[in-house]
């Protein structure tokens, strides 16, 4: 773990070390209060999540262009359908 001392300006602005900005080229960050203190992390374009009740999904914290979403959805659907076809064909050939 790399630690650094950060300065807070009078306006509340915090400057991150250049090494960190280069390693995590995010333009938006999330600051979260934890039992250990303040956690600052980059906002991912797409976040996968799982809840305690077993539900899961994707979040788009920065939003997403609908055309891009449609392309991603169609590509995922094609992969699922191809996998279903492979499974179905494998079951049919094992019966023979």
C-alpha positions in Angstrom: 0.0 0.0 0.0 1.4 3.4 -0.9 0.6 6.3 1.4 0.9 10.0 0.7 0.0 13.1 2.6 -2.5 15.2 0.7 -3.1 18.9 1.2 -6.6 20.4 1.4 -7.0 23.9 -0.1 -9.1 26.5 1.6 -11.8 25.8 -1.1 -11.8 22.1 -0.1 -9.9 21.0 -3.2 -7.5 18.1 -2.7 -4.5 17.5 -5.1 -3.6 13.9 -5.8 0.1 13.0 -6.5 0.9 12.9 -10.2 1.9 9.2 -10.0 -1.6 8.4 -8.8 -3.2 10.5 -11.4 -1.1 8.8 -14.1 -1.9 5.3 -12.8 -5.7 6.0 -12.4 -6.6 8.4 -15.2 -10.2 9.0 -13.9 -11.8 12.4 -14.1 -14.3 11.5 -11.3 -13.6 10.0 -7.9 -15.8 8.8 -5.1 -15.1 9.7 -1.6 -16.5 7.3 1.0 -16.4 7.4 4.7 -15.3 4.0 6.2 -14.6 2.9 9.7 -10.9 3.3 8.9 -11.3 6.9 7.6 -11.9 8.4 4.2 -11.6 6.2 1.1 -11.1 7.9 -2.3 -11.4 5.7 -5.4 -11.9 6.3 -9.1 -15.3 6.0 -10.6 -15.4 3.1 -13.1 -17.3 3.6 -16.3 -19.1 0.3 -15.6 -19.4 -1.3 -12.2 -20.5 -4.8 -11.5 -22.3 -5.3 -8.1 -23.6 -8.1 -6.0 -26.1 -7.6 -3.2 -26.5 -9.7 0.0 -29.9 -11.0 -1.3 -28.1 -12.6 -4.3 -29.1 -10.0 -6.8 -26.4 -8.6 -9.1 -26.0 -6.3 -12.1 -24.2 -3.4 -13.7 -24.2 0.2 -12.8 -23.2 3.1 -15.1 -22.2 5.8 -12.6 -21.3 8.3 -15.4 -24.3 7.4 -17.6 -24.0 5.8 -21.0 -24.8 6.6 -24.6 -27.9 4.5 -25.6 -26.3 3.4 -28.9 -23.3 2.1 -27.0 -25.6 0.3 -24.6 -27.5 -1.3 -27.4 -24.3 -2.6 -29.0 -23.1 -4.0 -25.8 -26.4 -5.6 -25.0 -26.7 -7.2 -28.5 -23.2 -8.6 -28.3 -23.9 -10.1 -24.9 -27.1 -11.6 -26.1 -25.3 -13.2 -29.1 -22.7 -14.7 -26.7 -25.5 -16.1 -24.5 -27.3 -17.5 -27.5 -24.1 -19.1 -28.9 -23.5 -20.7 -25.5 -27.0 -22.0 -25.3 -26.6 -23.5 -28.8 -23.4 -25.2 -27.8 -25.0 -26.7 -24.7 -28.0 -27.8 -26.7 -25.8 -29.4 -29.4 -23.7 -31.2 -26.8 -26.7 -32.7 -25.2 -28.1 -33.9 -28.5 -24.8 -35.5 -29.6 -24.4 -37.2 -26.2 -27.8 -38.9 -26.7 -26.7 -40.5 -29.9 
